[in-house]
Amino acid sequence: MTKEKADLLQGTLDLLILKSLQLEPMHGFGISVRIRQLSNEMLTVEQGSLYPALYRLEEHGWIKAEWGVSDNNRKAKFYQLTTAGRKQLQVEEQQWSRLCTAINLLLSHG
């Protein structure tokens, strides 16, 4: 059985990034790996989408970045949630839950 890759719905990337950073700071590549792993290899985030999203989240004050050294001894920017980011994660999770409920209601009326 092969796994098909799922396209991300517009607006879900912020939620996935915030969720990925909930436990610990990570660099960009680590975030993309975490999303892929936690989605059972169903979701992939390309660099061309990830880094603009990280910059946008940083501008909103939901994450902050600091330079550090990665596991393979390379200089990397590590991102972590701010207090505002933790609050935004809750908002995003609630919105996602409502959206899923609405879609499931529509699908059940077939």
Sequence and secondary structure as in RCSB ss.txt:
>XXXX:A:sequence
MTKEKADLLQGTLDLLILKSLQLEPMHGFGISVRIRQLSNEMLTVEQGSLYPALYRLEEHGWIKAEWGVSDNNRK
AKFYQLTTAGRKQLQVEEQQWSRLCTAINLLLSHG
>XXXX:A:secstr
         TTHHHHHHHHHTSSS EEHHHHHHHHHHHTTT     HHHHHHHHHHHHHHTSEEEEEEE TTS E
EEEEEE HHHHHHHHHHHHHHHHHHHHHHHHHH  
